[in-house]
Amino acid sequence: MPLEREQRGMDDEVIDDERLETALGRAWSDDRGWELLTRLTELPHRMGGSPGERRAAEIVREELTDAGLEDVEFQEFSMQYWERGSTEFAVLGSETTTRGSGSEEREAERERGDPESGSTGVDRMFEAIALPYAPAGDVEGPLVDVGYGTPTELEEVDLKGAIAVASTTTPSGQRFVHRMEKFGHAVAAGAKAFVFANHVPGQLPPTGALKFDAEAAVPGVGVSAETHDWLTEYAKRGARGRLRVDASTQDGSSQNVHGTLGPDTDEEVLVVAHYDAHDITEGALDNGCGISTVAAATSTLSATEDDLECRVRVAGVGCEEIGLLGAEAMADAVDLESIRAVVNVDGAGRFRNLKALSHGSESLAELADEVTSAAGQPVVHETDPHPFSDHWPFLRAGVPTLQLHSEPPEGSERGRGWGHTTADTRDKVDPRNLREHAMLTALLVRELTRTDVPRIESDELREQLREQEYEPGMRAAEVWPDGWD
């Protein structure tokens, strides 16, 4: 009998491998991910809370159901819907500042807009776009270049009543400083407005939320790298800027799409990917690639469903770009103690090499390395935690989280690259990356159903974030958890 049990176990393992190999073989030619990406990027936009985002959710539900996900349903949640209006950005007074004379006359001309003076008071207009949750406003003040917008740089300038101009990138050798941190620090220092200047060339003003799910204190806009070059010049000359933002924030709603695979167990592995995108772009890389990777991985998991040792819940979540709102709603709706681990697919499928962010979990780092090494695929590791994606509501509650991203080509500019700009389009995506990352995602999820991963202690997580000097920025962005003081 013992020999028969041992033999049966070996036979089962062979069957499991054959089933898996068949599913992975099919995945090499599966265009499911590319087809979903195409349908999503054909929409006018997928801004959180918009009709376009709702249509995207319906498409995701269709694709996940077709991939084999069961009991797929919507989860509605309320949110603050921000709608973009028009934006104007002008540099004032640069000519008079350079000449060093006539400033009083020029100011009077500006105020009255005297046509006989030959001046309307506007020296130069620049293209700018309002950042989500920017309030409507008409603001004028001196332009102040704050470099990368780090706390050290902000301490060296006077921002009271000024318009702060900050780069989208961060100095080499430092952790990446998020836009919301820079904005929060600038407002705390007295800035009347915030200009977020792209470091990637191409006349590409960037977008990105100033705050989570609430109107910000002051207006903020994005400008291109080319405009940034001029703004730093005008700031040196002592010029003033004027921002006019027409935008609105009102009560709205959004939705998550989720269903399950595998056995009906008390525990489950949760796979999330956001399907929303900003309203200025197709959102192919961020995060059309992520949700498309998940759809293709779902097909492989469905084909090997009998091999899963606990339930898998797959969720396409909304409103990530404006506050992780869909992930927050999911975290509120599930029993967090029953979640064995979360796999957040945000950034996978974009570039060749998969990047695994284990967010302080050594066990997840080891698992990711073992699974990808066995598959003969390189993986780039990042072990330090961060709070700016859909894993965060779960991580701060102690759930181990693995974020799947991808590493840009060597020599690429640091930061989002094409993300959050009009250049985030489908032509930037290689379908081969979608297929390969979908297979790796499925293998990682499959292994997580068979592995117990230790929980993340809140004290340990807090100290790791403090060691990376996240606390001041998270407080400035108003995302430092209550009770962590």
C-alpha positions as CSV (number, residue, x, y, z in Angstrom):
1,M,0.0,0.0,0.0
2,P,2.7,2.6,0.8
3,L,4.3,1.8,-2.5
4,E,1.0,2.2,-4.4
5,R,0.4,5.6,-2.7
6,E,3.9,6.7,-3.6
7,Q,3.5,5.5,-7.2
8,R,0.1,7.2,-7.4
9,G,1.7,10.5,-6.2
10,M,4.4,10.2,-8.9
11,D,1.7,9.5,-11.6
12,D,-0.3,12.5,-10.4
13,E,2.8,14.7,-10.7
14,V,3.4,13.5,-14.3
15,I,-0.2,14.2,-15.2
16,D,0.1,17.7,-13.6
17,D,3.2,18.4,-15.7
18,E,1.6,17.1,-18.9
19,R,-1.5,19.3,-18.3
20,L,0.7,22.3,-17.6
21,E,3.0,21.7,-20.5
22,T,0.0,21.5,-22.8
23,A,-1.5,24.8,-21.5
24,L,1.8,26.6,-21.8
25,G,2.3,25.3,-25.3
26,R,-1.0,26.8,-26.3
27,A,-0.1,30.1,-24.5
28,W,2.8,30.6,-27.0
29,S,0.3,31.3,-29.7
30,D,-2.5,32.8,-27.6
31,D,-3.5,36.3,-28.8
32,R,-6.0,36.8,-26.0
33,G,-3.9,39.4,-24.3
34,W,-3.3,41.4,-27.5
35,E,-7.0,41.3,-28.4
36,L,-8.0,42.6,-25.0
37,L,-5.3,45.3,-25.2
38,T,-6.6,46.3,-28.7
39,R,-10.2,46.6,-27.4
40,L,-9.3,48.7,-24.5
41,T,-7.0,51.1,-26.4
42,E,-9.7,51.6,-29.0
43,L,-11.9,53.3,-26.4
44,P,-11.8,57.2,-26.3
45,H,-10.4,56.9,-22.7
46,R,-10.7,54.9,-19.5
47,M,-10.6,57.7,-16.9
48,G,-11.8,56.5,-13.4
49,G,-15.5,57.0,-13.0
50,S,-16.2,57.8,-16.6
51,P,-18.5,56.1,-19.1
52,G,-15.3,54.9,-20.9
53,E,-14.1,53.2,-17.8
54,R,-17.5,51.5,-17.4
55,R,-17.3,50.2,-21.0
56,A,-13.8,49.0,-20.3
57,A,-15.0,47.0,-17.3
58,E,-17.6,45.3,-19.5
59,I,-14.9,44.3,-22.0
60,V,-12.7,43.0,-19.2
61,R,-15.7,40.9,-17.8
62,E,-16.3,39.5,-21.3
63,E,-12.6,38.5,-21.8
64,L,-12.2,37.1,-18.3
65,T,-15.3,35.0,-18.6
66,D,-14.1,33.7,-22.0
67,A,-10.8,32.9,-20.5
68,G,-12.5,30.5,-18.0
69,L,-13.1,32.7,-14.9
70,E,-16.3,31.6,-13.1
71,D,-19.0,33.7,-11.3
72,V,-17.7,36.9,-12.8
73,E,-19.5,39.9,-11.3
74,F,-19.2,43.7,-10.9
75,Q,-18.5,45.3,-7.5
76,E,-19.7,48.9,-7.5
77,F,-18.2,51.6,-5.3
78,S,-18.6,55.3,-4.9
79,M,-15.8,57.8,-5.7
80,Q,-15.1,61.4,-6.5
81,Y,-15.2,61.9,-10.3
82,W,-12.9,64.5,-11.7
83,E,-13.6,65.9,-15.1
84,R,-11.0,67.9,-17.1
85,G,-11.9,71.3,-18.6
86,S,-9.5,73.7,-20.2
87,T,-6.1,74.9,-19.0
88,E,-4.0,78.0,-19.8
89,F,-0.5,78.6,-18.7
90,A,1.4,81.8,-19.4
91,V,4.7,83.3,-18.4
92,L,4.4,87.0,-17.5
93,G,6.9,89.7,-17.3
94,S,9.9,87.9,-18.6
95,E,10.8,90.6,-21.1
96,T,10.6,93.5,-18.6
97,T,12.6,91.5,-16.0
98,T,15.4,90.9,-18.6
99,R,15.5,94.6,-19.5
100,G,15.4,95.6,-15.8
101,S,13.1,98.6,-16.3
102,G,9.5,99.6,-16.9
103,S,8.1,97.0,-14.5
104,E,5.5,99.3,-13.0
105,E,4.3,100.5,-16.4
106,R,4.2,96.9,-17.7
107,E,2.2,95.7,-14.6
108,A,-0.4,98.5,-15.3
109,E,-0.6,97.5,-18.9
110,R,-1.1,93.9,-17.9
111,E,-3.9,94.7,-15.5
112,R,-5.8,96.8,-18.1
113,G,-4.8,94.9,-21.2
114,D,-4.2,98.2,-23.0
115,P,-4.3,97.5,-26.8
116,E,-2.5,100.7,-27.6
117,S,0.5,99.7,-25.4
118,G,1.2,96.8,-27.8
119,S,1.0,94.3,-24.9
120,T,-1.7,92.2,-23.5
121,G,0.4,91.4,-20.4
122,V,1.1,87.9,-21.7
123,D,4.7,87.3,-22.8
124,R,4.4,83.7,-23.7
125,M,1.8,80.9,-23.6
126,F,2.8,77.3,-23.1
127,E,0.8,74.1,-23.5
128,A,-0.2,72.6,-20.1
129,I,-2.7,70.0,-18.9
130,A,-4.4,70.0,-15.5
131,L,-3.5,67.1,-13.2
132,P,-6.4,65.0,-11.8
133,Y,-8.2,66.5,-8.7
134,A,-6.8,69.9,-9.5
135,P,-9.4,72.5,-8.5
136,A,-10.6,75.2,-10.8
137,G,-8.6,78.3,-10.2
138,D,-6.8,81.4,-11.6
139,V,-3.4,81.7,-9.9
140,E,-0.5,84.1,-10.5
141,G,2.9,84.0,-8.8
142,P,6.6,84.0,-9.2
143,L,8.0,80.9,-11.0
144,V,10.4,78.9,-8.7
145,D,12.4,76.0,-10.0
146,V,12.6,73.3,-7.3
147,G,14.6,70.9,-9.3
148,Y,13.5,67.3,-8.6
149,G,11.1,68.5,-5.9
150,T,12.8,66.6,-3.1
151,P,12.4,67.9,0.5
152,T,16.0,69.1,0.6
153,E,15.6,71.1,-2.6
154,L,12.3,72.6,-1.3
155,E,14.0,73.8,1.9
156,E,16.5,75.8,-0.1
157,V,13.9,78.1,-1.9
158,D,11.0,80.4,-0.8
159,L,7.7,79.0,-2.1
160,K,5.3,81.3,-0.3
161,G,2.9,82.5,-2.9
162,A,4.9,81.0,-5.7
163,I,4.3,78.5,-8.5
164,A,6.6,75.5,-7.9
165,V,8.2,73.8,-11.0
166,A,9.4,70.2,-10.4
167,S,10.8,67.5,-12.6
168,T,9.0,64.2,-13.0
169,T,12.2,62.2,-12.3
170,T,14.4,61.7,-9.2
171,P,18.2,62.0,-8.8
172,S,20.2,58.8,-9.5
173,G,20.9,56.7,-6.4
174,Q,17.8,57.8,-4.5
175,R,14.5,56.0,-4.3
176,F,11.9,57.3,-6.8
177,V,10.0,60.2,-5.3
178,H,6.3,60.1,-6.3
179,R,4.4,63.1,-7.8
180,M,2.0,63.3,-4.8
181,E,5.0,63.6,-2.4
182,K,6.4,66.5,-4.4
183,F,3.1,68.2,-4.6
184,G,2.3,67.7,-0.9
185,H,5.7,69.1,0.1
186,A,5.3,72.1,-2.2
187,V,1.9,73.0,-0.8
188,A,3.1,72.7,2.7
189,A,5.9,75.1,1.9
190,G,3.3,77.7,0.7
191,A,3.1,77.2,-3.1
192,K,0.0,78.6,-4.8
193,A,0.3,76.2,-7.7
194,F,2.4,73.2,-8.9
195,V,3.9,72.5,-12.3
196,F,5.0,68.9,-13.0
197,A,7.5,68.9,-15.8
198,N,8.3,65.8,-17.9
199,H,12.0,64.8,-18.1
200,V,11.2,62.7,-21.2
201,P,11.5,64.7,-24.5
202,G,8.8,64.8,-27.2
203,Q,6.4,67.6,-26.3
204,L,4.6,65.3,-23.8
205,P,3.0,67.0,-20.9
206,P,2.5,64.3,-18.2
207,T,-0.6,63.7,-16.1
208,G,-1.2,62.1,-12.7
209,A,-3.3,62.6,-9.7
210,L,-2.4,65.3,-7.1
211,K,-4.4,63.6,-4.4
212,F,-6.4,60.4,-3.8
213,D,-10.2,60.7,-4.3
214,A,-10.5,64.3,-3.2
215,E,-10.0,67.8,-4.7
216,A,-6.5,69.1,-4.1
217,A,-5.7,72.3,-2.2
218,V,-4.2,74.2,-5.1
219,P,-4.1,73.8,-8.9
220,G,-1.4,71.6,-10.6
221,V,-0.5,71.1,-14.2
222,G,1.8,69.0,-16.3
223,V,4.1,70.5,-19.0
224,S,6.6,69.0,-21.4
225,A,10.4,68.6,-21.1
226,E,10.8,71.3,-23.7
227,T,8.6,73.7,-21.8
228,H,10.5,72.8,-18.6
229,D,13.7,74.0,-20.2
230,W,12.1,77.5,-20.8
231,L,10.5,77.6,-17.3
232,T,13.9,77.1,-15.6
233,E,15.3,79.9,-17.7
234,Y,12.4,82.2,-16.9
235,A,12.5,81.3,-13.2
236,K,16.2,82.5,-13.2
237,R,15.0,85.8,-14.7
238,G,12.5,86.2,-11.9
239,A,9.5,85.9,-14.2
240,R,5.9,85.3,-13.0
241,G,3.5,82.7,-14.2
242,R,-0.2,82.5,-14.5
243,L,-2.3,79.3,-14.4
244,R,-6.0,79.1,-15.3
245,V,-7.6,75.7,-14.7
246,D,-11.2,74.8,-15.5
247,A,-12.0,71.5,-13.9
248,S,-14.7,69.9,-11.7
249,T,-15.0,67.2,-9.0
250,Q,-18.3,65.6,-8.2
251,D,-19.8,62.4,-6.7
252,G,-19.5,59.4,-9.0
253,S,-19.1,55.7,-9.1
254,S,-16.8,53.0,-10.5
255,Q,-16.5,49.3,-10.5
256,N,-14.3,46.2,-10.1
257,V,-14.7,43.0,-12.1
258,H,-13.9,39.7,-10.3
259,G,-14.5,36.0,-10.4
260,T,-12.8,32.8,-9.2
261,L,-11.0,29.7,-10.3
262,G,-10.0,26.5,-8.6
263,P,-11.3,24.6,-5.5
264,D,-13.7,26.1,-3.0
265,T,-11.3,26.6,-0.1
266,D,-11.2,28.9,2.8
267,E,-8.0,30.6,1.6
268,E,-7.4,32.2,-1.7
269,V,-4.8,33.9,-3.8
270,L,-5.9,37.3,-5.1
271,V,-4.7,38.5,-8.5
272,V,-5.4,42.2,-9.3
273,A,-4.7,44.4,-12.2
274,H,-6.1,47.8,-12.9
275,Y,-7.8,48.5,-16.2
276,D,-8.4,52.2,-16.0
277,A,-6.1,54.8,-17.6
278,H,-5.8,58.6,-17.8
279,D,-8.1,60.5,-20.1
280,I,-5.3,61.9,-22.4
281,T,-4.0,58.5,-23.5
282,E,-4.7,55.0,-24.8
283,G,-3.2,53.6,-21.6
284,A,-1.6,50.7,-23.4
285,L,1.5,50.3,-21.2
286,D,-0.2,51.6,-18.0
287,N,-2.0,49.4,-17.5
288,G,-3.5,47.8,-20.6
289,C,-0.5,45.5,-20.6
290,G,-1.2,44.5,-17.0
291,I,-4.8,43.6,-17.3
292,S,-4.1,41.9,-20.7
293,T,-1.4,39.8,-19.1
294,V,-3.9,38.7,-16.4
295,A,-6.5,37.7,-18.9
296,A,-4.0,35.5,-20.8
297,A,-2.7,34.1,-17.4
298,T,-6.3,33.3,-16.5
299,S,-6.7,31.1,-19.6
300,T,-3.6,29.1,-18.6
301,L,-4.8,28.8,-15.0
302,S,-8.3,27.7,-16.2
303,A,-6.7,25.0,-18.3
304,T,-4.8,23.7,-15.3
305,E,-7.5,24.4,-12.7
306,D,-7.4,20.9,-11.2
307,D,-3.8,21.5,-10.2
308,L,-4.6,24.5,-8.1
309,E,-4.6,23.8,-4.4
310,C,-6.6,26.8,-3.2
311,R,-9.1,29.2,-4.8
312,V,-7.8,31.9,-7.1
313,R,-9.7,35.2,-7.3
314,V,-8.9,37.4,-10.3
315,A,-10.0,41.0,-10.2
316,G,-9.8,43.8,-12.7
317,V,-9.9,46.9,-10.6
318,G,-10.9,50.5,-11.4
319,C,-9.6,53.9,-10.4
320,E,-6.0,53.0,-9.6
321,E,-4.7,56.1,-11.3
322,I,-6.7,58.4,-9.1
323,G,-6.2,56.8,-5.7
324,L,-6.1,52.9,-5.7
325,L,-9.9,53.2,-5.2
326,G,-10.8,49.9,-6.7
327,A,-8.2,48.0,-4.7
328,E,-9.4,49.8,-1.5
329,A,-13.0,48.6,-2.3
330,M,-11.7,45.0,-2.9
331,A,-9.8,45.1,0.4
332,D,-12.9,46.3,2.2
333,A,-15.1,43.5,0.7
334,V,-12.9,40.5,1.3
335,D,-11.8,38.7,4.5
336,L,-8.1,39.8,4.5
337,E,-7.2,36.9,6.8
338,S,-8.3,34.5,4.1
339,I,-6.0,36.1,1.5
340,R,-2.9,33.9,1.3
341,A,-1.1,36.4,-1.0
342,V,-1.8,39.2,-3.5
343,V,-0.3,39.3,-7.0
344,N,-0.5,42.8,-8.3
345,V,0.1,42.9,-12.1
346,D,1.0,46.5,-12.7
347,G,3.7,47.0,-15.3
348,A,4.1,43.4,-16.5
349,G,4.0,42.9,-20.3
350,R,5.5,46.3,-21.1
351,F,9.2,45.3,-21.6
352,R,11.2,42.1,-22.1
353,N,12.3,41.2,-18.6
354,L,9.9,40.6,-15.8
355,K,10.5,42.5,-12.6
356,A,9.3,41.0,-9.3
357,L,8.7,43.5,-6.4
358,S,8.3,41.4,-3.2
359,H,7.5,44.3,-0.9
360,G,9.5,43.2,2.1
361,S,8.7,39.5,1.9
362,E,11.8,37.3,1.6
363,S,9.5,34.2,1.0
364,L,7.9,35.8,-2.0
365,A,11.3,36.9,-3.4
366,E,12.6,33.3,-3.1
367,L,9.4,31.9,-4.7
368,A,9.6,34.3,-7.6
369,D,13.3,33.4,-8.2
370,E,12.6,29.7,-8.0
371,V,9.6,29.7,-10.4
372,T,11.2,32.0,-13.0
373,S,14.6,30.2,-12.8
374,A,12.8,26.9,-13.4
375,A,11.2,28.4,-16.5
376,G,14.5,29.7,-17.8
377,Q,13.3,33.3,-17.7
378,P,15.3,36.2,-16.2
379,V,13.6,38.2,-13.4
380,V,14.7,41.5,-12.0
381,H,14.2,41.7,-8.2
382,E,13.1,44.7,-6.1
383,T,12.6,43.8,-2.4
384,D,11.8,47.2,-0.8
385,P,8.1,48.1,-0.3
386,H,6.3,51.1,-1.7
387,P,2.7,52.3,-1.3
388,F,1.8,53.5,-4.8
389,S,0.0,50.7,-6.6
390,D,-3.0,48.3,-6.0
391,H,-1.1,46.0,-3.6
392,W,-1.0,48.8,-0.9
393,P,-4.4,48.3,0.7
394,F,-3.5,44.6,1.2
395,L,0.1,45.1,2.2
396,R,-0.6,47.6,4.9
397,A,-3.0,45.0,6.4
398,G,-0.3,42.4,6.5
399,V,-1.0,40.4,3.3
400,P,2.2,39.3,1.5
401,T,2.1,41.0,-2.0
402,L,4.1,40.4,-5.1
403,Q,3.9,43.1,-7.8
404,L,4.8,42.1,-11.3
405,H,6.4,44.8,-13.3
406,S,8.9,44.8,-16.2
407,E,12.3,46.3,-16.6
408,P,12.8,48.9,-19.4
409,P,15.7,48.6,-21.8
410,E,19.1,49.5,-20.4
411,G,19.9,53.1,-20.9
412,S,16.2,54.2,-20.7
413,E,15.3,57.3,-18.8
414,R,14.3,56.7,-15.2
415,G,10.6,57.1,-14.4
416,R,7.4,56.3,-16.3
417,G,8.8,56.8,-19.8
418,W,5.8,57.0,-22.1
419,G,3.4,56.4,-19.2
420,H,0.9,59.1,-18.2
421,T,1.4,60.9,-21.6
422,T,-0.4,60.8,-25.0
423,A,2.5,58.6,-26.2
424,D,1.3,55.6,-24.1
425,T,-0.1,53.9,-27.2
426,R,-0.5,50.3,-28.4
427,D,2.4,50.5,-30.9
428,K,4.8,50.5,-27.9
429,V,3.7,47.0,-26.9
430,D,5.3,43.7,-28.1
431,P,2.7,40.9,-28.1
432,R,5.5,38.4,-27.2
433,N,6.1,40.1,-23.9
434,L,2.4,39.8,-23.1
435,R,2.4,36.1,-23.8
436,E,5.6,35.3,-21.9
437,H,4.7,37.4,-18.8
438,A,1.2,35.8,-18.8
439,M,2.8,32.3,-18.6
440,L,5.1,33.4,-15.8
441,T,2.2,35.0,-14.0
442,A,0.2,31.8,-14.2
443,L,3.2,29.8,-13.0
444,L,3.7,32.1,-10.0
445,V,0.0,32.1,-9.0
446,R,-0.1,28.3,-9.4
447,E,2.8,27.9,-7.0
448,L,1.3,30.4,-4.5
449,T,-1.8,28.1,-4.2
450,R,0.6,25.4,-3.0
451,T,2.8,27.6,-0.7
452,D,2.2,29.2,2.7
453,V,3.8,32.6,2.9
454,P,4.3,34.4,6.2
455,R,2.3,37.5,6.9
456,I,3.9,40.9,6.9
457,E,4.1,42.5,10.4
458,S,3.0,46.1,10.4
459,D,5.9,47.2,12.6
460,E,8.3,45.7,10.2
461,L,6.7,47.3,7.2
462,R,6.6,50.7,8.9
463,E,10.3,50.5,9.7
464,Q,11.2,49.5,6.2
465,L,9.3,52.4,4.8
466,R,11.0,54.7,7.3
467,E,14.4,53.4,6.4
468,Q,13.7,54.3,2.8
469,E,12.6,57.8,4.0
470,Y,9.1,57.3,2.7
471,E,7.3,58.6,5.8
472,P,7.7,62.4,5.2
473,G,6.5,62.0,1.6
474,M,3.6,59.7,2.5
475,R,2.5,62.1,5.2
476,A,2.7,64.9,2.6
477,A,0.6,62.8,0.2
478,E,-1.7,62.0,3.1
479,V,-1.3,58.2,2.7
480,W,0.6,57.4,5.9
481,P,-1.6,54.9,7.7
482,D,-3.5,56.0,10.8
483,G,-2.1,54.4,13.9
484,W,1.5,54.3,12.7
485,D,2.6,57.4,14.6
